[in-house]
Amino acid sequence: MQSDYDNSLLREAVINIKAKDFGLARRYLERALDMADDRDTLTWANYWMSQVSEDPIEKRKYLEEALGNDPTHPEARKALAILDGKIKPGEIVNPDALAAQSTEARKAQADRFTCPKCGGRMVFDGDGRTLVCEYCARNQTLNSAAPQFEQDFILAMATGKGHRTPVAVKIFNCQGCGAQFILPAIEISAMCAYCGSPHVVATTRELVEPDSIVPMAFNQHQAILNLVGWVEKRKIKPEGKVQPPRGMYLPVWTFDIFGTVPWSGTVYRNKKQVPVSGDKNVSFNDIFIPAASRLADLLPKLKAGFDTSSAAAYDPRYLSGWPAEVYEKSMSDASLDARQQAVERVRASIHADTGNVSDLNYSTSSLSILSFKLVLIPLWYTSYVLDGHEYRVVINGQSGTVYGETHKQSILGWLENALGE
């Protein structure tokens, strides 16, 4: 049977640590470690022992013991990162006291993607690996860099990387539909991927540079063939000319979430309510959160068609000739949506495994985000008109799968049909 004596010892230790009496605090902690009868007490006692220890070897031992009991413990992870030199104490910020972001235009660094033969502009061909000169058709193979490792969520939040936007990037605002796109630094104008309007770049903004990119795997010709097949299969006869699909990249945040969720409730069995309980182990890899709102409603269908595990490390050459929509949602805000999505999955899983659980109670206090990344995923976009209504269509730029509204669907229910259903 658990007692509160070990927790009382731990509380006394913390009081003495705050009073700078580390010797007395250490004695309380040693006793707490001997008496601990639960994982939380062991975790915190080891963590505080690391804070009163001056020996780096001993400090590491206690931090590793704490993380052995709770791999997601944020304080222990930060302390070990400082000990390993991954972050410096001065880099840790107070998220409630961050300086306001400047909206002033700044000079962007320019990378020229020019043809070595004629000096013309080289653009990404859309075959996943080739830059092609617009004038002399010279090819240059792009060697895909190794996939970018996901970033540690706790360290990013502790150092402000999740709150700040540190890279100067050139953007343009479409005056026709209001969309914003990233452009390679050397380009000064572009055509909006949504409405086709040409616009001139006017400013730069500071944005988080993507961690990785899923390269566009095919060109516009193949996108048109996929669109034609989708239209013919559904016997759709659009009114007027359908604009060819326009290629672009959509930003998404992905999060890995880990932990254990204890739960309890009741189920109806044998004509009576029976109490049930358990612990749901959680391990979610790459929870997708759209970073831009314009096409966010396609994500529930779209995300299954992308393989982000093999995404290449971000290289601005992939954007040569291809607009990438500017993200609107910060990593810290997106992480809250990811956590909520994880909780909804856990709740659904409990009901699926146990039956319809009444009075379901659960704790998500140990549910933690381990890592994250910002990924650019490729899309082709167009629309068609039928019976006086406009319907949107997008094509997965990696797999070629088509998703789109049909005349049987409302705007709120778009993308319910997929090629191959």
C-alpha positions in Angstrom: 0.0 0.0 0.0 1.4 3.4 -1.0 2.1 6.0 1.7 2.7 9.7 1.4 5.9 9.7 3.5 8.2 9.5 0.4 6.4 12.5 -1.1 6.7 14.5 2.2 10.5 13.8 2.0 10.5 15.0 -1.6 8.6 18.2 -0.7 11.1 19.0 2.1 14.0 18.5 -0.3 12.6 20.9 -2.8 12.0 23.5 0.0 15.6 23.2 1.0 16.8 23.4 -2.6 15.0 26.7 -3.0 16.6 27.8 0.3 20.0 26.9 -1.2 20.7 24.3 1.5 21.8 21.6 -0.9 23.4 19.4 1.8 20.1 19.0 3.8 18.2 18.7 0.5 20.4 15.8 -0.5 19.7 13.9 2.7 16.0 14.2 2.2 16.3 13.1 -1.4 18.4 10.0 -0.5 15.8 9.0 2.0 13.0 9.7 -0.5 14.7 7.4 -3.0 14.9 4.6 -0.4 11.3 5.0 0.5 9.8 5.7 -2.9 6.8 3.5 -3.8 5.7 5.0 -7.1 7.2 6.0 -10.4 6.5 9.7 -10.1 8.4 10.0 -6.8 11.3 8.1 -8.2 11.4 10.2 -11.3 11.4 13.5 -9.4 13.7 12.4 -6.7 16.3 11.4 -9.3 15.8 14.7 -11.1 16.3 16.8 -8.0 19.3 14.7 -7.0 20.9 15.7 -10.4 20.3 19.3 -9.5 22.1 19.2 -6.1 25.0 17.1 -7.5 28.1 18.9 -8.8 29.8 15.8 -10.3 28.9 15.6 -14.0 29.1 11.8 -14.0 26.7 11.5 -11.0 24.4 14.2 -12.4 24.1 12.2 -15.7 23.4 9.0 -13.7 20.5 10.6 -11.9 19.1 12.2 -15.0 19.2 8.9 -16.9 17.5 7.2 -14.0 14.7 9.9 -14.1 14.3 9.4 -17.9 14.3 5.6 -17.4 11.2 6.0 -15.3 9.6 8.7 -17.5 11.2 9.1 -21.0 9.0 12.2 -21.6 10.0 14.1 -18.4 10.6 17.7 -19.8 12.9 19.0 -17.0 15.2 15.9 -17.1 15.4 16.1 -20.9 16.3 19.8 -20.8 18.9 19.2 -18.1 20.5 16.3 -20.0 20.6 18.4 -23.1 22.4 21.1 -21.3 24.8 18.6 -19.8 25.4 17.2 -23.3 26.0 20.7 -24.7 23.0 20.5 -27.1 21.6 23.7 -25.6 23.0 26.4 -23.3 21.3 27.7 -20.2 21.2 31.2 -21.7 19.2 29.9 -24.7 16.3 28.8 -22.6 13.5 31.4 -22.8 10.3 32.3 -21.0 7.6 31.7 -23.6 5.4 34.3 -21.8 8.0 37.0 -22.3 9.1 36.5 -25.9 9.8 39.6 -28.0 7.2 40.5 -30.5 8.0 39.5 -34.1 8.9 42.2 -36.4 6.9 42.6 -39.6 9.5 44.9 -41.2 10.7 43.6 -44.5 14.3 42.2 -44.4 16.9 41.4 -47.0 16.7 37.7 -48.0 19.8 35.7 -49.0 19.7 34.8 -52.7 20.6 31.4 -54.1 20.9 31.5 -57.9 19.8 28.4 -59.8 21.2 29.3 -63.2 22.2 27.1 -66.1 26.0 26.6 -66.3 25.7 26.5 -70.1 23.6 29.5 -71.1 22.9 31.3 -67.8 19.1 30.8 -68.0 16.9 30.0 -65.1 16.8 26.3 -64.0 13.5 25.0 -62.6 12.6 21.8 -60.8 11.1 19.4 -63.4 8.7 17.6 -61.2 10.2 14.1 -61.7 11.6 14.0 -58.1 15.2 14.6 -59.0 16.0 17.0 -62.0 16.6 20.7 -62.5 16.0 21.7 -66.2 17.0 24.9 -67.9 14.0 26.8 -69.3 16.1 27.9 -72.4 18.5 25.3 -73.5 16.9 22.2 -71.7 20.1 21.3 -70.0 19.5 18.8 -67.2 21.1 18.7 -63.7 20.3 15.8 -61.4 19.5 16.7 -57.8 21.1 14.4 -55.3 18.5 14.0 -52.6 20.0 14.7 -49.2 19.3 12.3 -46.4 15.9 12.9 -44.6 16.1 15.5 -41.9 15.9 14.2 -38.4 12.8 15.3 -36.4 13.5 18.0 -33.9 13.1 17.5 -30.1 9.9 19.2 -29.1 10.9 20.0 -25.5 14.2 21.5 -26.5 12.6 23.5 -29.2 10.0 25.0 -26.9 12.6 25.6 -24.2 14.9 27.6 -26.5 12.2 29.5 -28.3 12.5 27.7 -31.7 8.9 26.8 -31.4 7.9 30.4 -31.0 10.2 32.3 -33.3 10.5 32.4 -37.1 14.2 33.0 -37.8 14.8 32.7 -41.5 14.2 35.6 -44.0 12.1 34.3 -46.8 10.7 36.1 -49.9 6.9 35.9 -50.3 4.2 37.3 -52.5 0.6 38.2 -51.7 -2.0 37.3 -54.3 -4.2 40.4 -54.6 -6.8 38.2 -56.4 -7.5 35.5 -53.7 -5.4 36.5 -50.8 -3.0 33.5 -50.8 0.6 33.8 -49.7 3.5 31.8 -51.2 7.2 31.3 -50.5 9.5 31.8 -53.5 13.1 31.0 -54.2 15.1 34.1 -53.3 16.2 35.0 -56.8 12.7 35.0 -58.4 10.8 38.3 -58.4 7.4 37.3 -59.7 5.1 34.3 -59.9 1.7 33.1 -60.8 -0.8 32.2 -58.0 -1.3 28.5 -57.7 -4.9 29.0 -56.7 -6.3 31.6 -59.1 -3.6 31.9 -61.7 -3.1 35.7 -61.2 0.5 37.0 -61.8 1.9 39.1 -59.0 5.2 40.8 -58.1 7.1 40.0 -54.9 7.0 43.0 -52.6 8.4 41.9 -49.2 10.2 39.3 -47.2 9.2 37.7 -43.9 11.0 35.7 -41.3 9.7 32.1 -41.3 10.8 28.8 -40.0 12.7 27.0 -42.7 11.1 23.6 -43.5 12.9 20.5 -42.0 12.0 18.3 -45.0 10.2 18.1 -48.3 8.4 15.4 -50.2 9.5 16.2 -53.8 7.0 16.6 -56.6 7.1 13.3 -58.4 5.6 14.1 -61.8 5.0 17.0 -64.1 1.9 18.9 -65.3 1.3 16.6 -68.3 0.9 13.6 -65.9 -1.2 15.6 -63.6 -3.6 16.4 -66.5 -3.8 12.7 -67.4 -4.7 11.9 -63.8 -7.4 14.6 -63.8 -8.9 13.4 -67.0 -9.1 9.8 -65.7 -10.8 11.0 -62.5 -13.4 13.1 -64.5 -14.1 10.3 -67.0 -14.6 7.8 -64.3 -17.3 9.9 -62.6 -18.8 10.9 -66.0 -18.4 14.6 -65.1 -19.0 17.1 -68.0 -17.7 20.5 -66.8 -19.1 23.7 -68.2 -16.5 25.6 -70.1 -12.7 25.1 -70.1 -11.0 23.5 -67.1 -7.7 25.2 -66.2 -4.7 22.8 -66.2 -3.7 21.8 -62.6 -1.2 24.2 -61.0 1.6 22.6 -58.9 2.5 23.9 -55.4 3.7 22.7 -52.0 1.5 22.7 -48.9 3.1 23.1 -45.4 2.2 20.7 -42.6 3.5 20.1 -39.1 4.0 16.5 -38.0 4.3 15.4 -34.4 5.3 12.2 -32.6 3.3 11.7 -29.4 4.1 9.1 -26.7 2.8 8.2 -23.2 0.3 6.2 -21.1 -3.3 7.2 -20.5 -5.0 5.7 -17.4 -8.7 5.5 -17.8 -11.9 4.2 -16.0 -15.6 4.0 -16.7 -18.5 1.5 -16.9 -19.9 -0.8 -19.5 -23.3 -2.5 -19.7 -22.8 -6.2 -19.3 -25.2 -8.9 -18.2 -28.0 -6.4 -17.8 -26.0 -4.2 -15.4 -23.3 -1.5 -15.4 -19.9 -3.0 -14.7 -16.8 -0.9 -13.7 -13.8 -1.1 -16.1 -10.4 0.5 -16.2 -7.0 0.2 -17.8 -3.9 2.0 -19.2 -3.8 2.9 -22.8 -0.2 2.9 -24.2 0.1 5.7 -26.8 2.6 5.9 -29.6 1.5 8.1 -32.5 3.9 8.8 -35.3 3.5 11.8 -37.7 0.2 13.3 -36.6 -0.5 15.7 -39.4 -1.6 19.3 -38.6 -2.1 21.7 -41.6 0.0 24.8 -41.3 -2.1 26.8 -43.7 -5.9 27.1 -43.6 -6.8 27.3 -47.3 -6.7 23.6 -48.1 -6.8 22.3 -44.5 -10.1 20.5 -45.1 -8.5 18.1 -47.5 -6.0 16.8 -44.9 -8.1 13.9 -43.4 -8.2 12.3 -46.9 -4.9 13.6 -48.2 -2.5 12.6 -45.4 -2.9 8.9 -46.0 -1.5 9.3 -49.5 1.9 10.7 -48.4 5.0 8.9 -47.2 6.8 11.4 -45.1 9.2 8.8 -43.7 11.3 9.1 -46.8 11.1 12.8 -47.3 14.3 14.6 -48.4 16.0 17.2 -46.3 14.8 20.6 -47.4 16.6 22.1 -50.3 15.4 25.4 -51.8 16.1 24.1 -55.3 13.0 21.9 -55.0 11.0 25.2 -55.0 12.6 26.5 -58.2 9.6 27.2 -60.4 7.2 25.9 -57.7 5.4 28.1 -55.2 5.0 26.9 -51.6 2.2 28.3 -49.5 3.3 30.2 -46.5 2.4 28.6 -43.2 0.1 30.5 -40.9 0.1 28.3 -37.7 3.2 28.3 -35.5 4.7 25.0 -34.2 3.5 25.7 -30.6 -0.1 26.3 -31.7 0.0 23.3 -34.0 1.2 21.1 -31.1 -1.9 21.9 -29.2 -4.0 20.6 -32.1 -1.8 17.5 -32.4 -2.3 16.8 -28.7 -6.1 17.2 -29.0 -6.1 14.9 -32.0 -4.1 12.3 -30.0 -6.6 12.5 -27.1 -9.5 12.0 -29.6 -7.8 8.9 -31.0 -7.2 7.5 -27.5 -10.8 8.0 -26.6 -12.0 6.3 -29.8 -9.6 3.4 -29.2 -10.8 2.8 -25.7 -14.4 2.6 -26.9 -13.4 0.3 -29.8 -11.5 -2.1 -27.5 -13.9 -2.1 -24.6 -17.3 -1.3 -26.0 -19.4 1.7 -25.4 -17.8 3.0 -22.1 -20.1 5.2 -20.1 -18.8 7.9 -17.7 -15.3 7.6 -19.3 -12.6 9.4 -17.3 -9.0 9.5 -18.3 -5.8 11.4 -17.5 -3.5 12.8 -20.3 -0.9 14.3 -17.9 1.7 11.8 -19.1 1.0 12.3 -22.8 4.0 14.1 -24.3 5.1 15.3 -27.7 8.5 13.9 -28.4 9.5 15.4 -31.7 8.2 17.4 -34.6 9.0 18.6 -38.1 7.7 21.1 -40.7 7.2 19.3 -44.1 6.3 20.6 -47.5 4.0 18.2 -49.4 3.4 18.5 -53.2 -0.1 19.2 -54.7 -1.7 20.0 -58.0 -4.7 22.2 -57.8 -7.6 23.1 -60.2 -11.4 23.5 -60.2 -14.3 23.0 -62.6 -17.8 24.5 -63.0 -21.0 22.4 -63.2 -24.5 23.6 -62.9 -23.2 27.1 -62.1 -21.2 25.9 -59.1 -17.4 25.7 -58.8 -15.9 22.5 -57.4 -12.3 22.1 -56.3 -9.9 19.3 -57.3 -6.4 18.4 -55.9 -3.9 15.8 -57.0 -1.4 14.2 -54.7 2.0 15.2 -56.1 3.7 12.1 -54.8 1.2 9.3 -55.5 -1.0 10.9 -58.3 -4.2 10.1 -56.4 -7.0 12.6 -57.2 -9.4 14.0 -54.6 -12.2 16.4 -55.5 -15.7 17.7 -55.0 -18.4 16.4 -57.2 -21.8 17.9 -58.2 -23.4 15.6 -55.5 -21.4 17.2 -52.7 -21.6 20.5 -50.9 -18.6 22.8 -50.3 -18.5 21.6 -46.7 -18.3 18.0 -47.8 -15.7 18.3 -50.5 -13.0 15.7 -51.2 -15.2 12.8 -50.0 -14.6 10.8 -53.1 -11.1 9.5 -54.0 -9.8 7.8 -57.1 -10.0 4.0 -56.6 -12.9 4.0 -54.2 
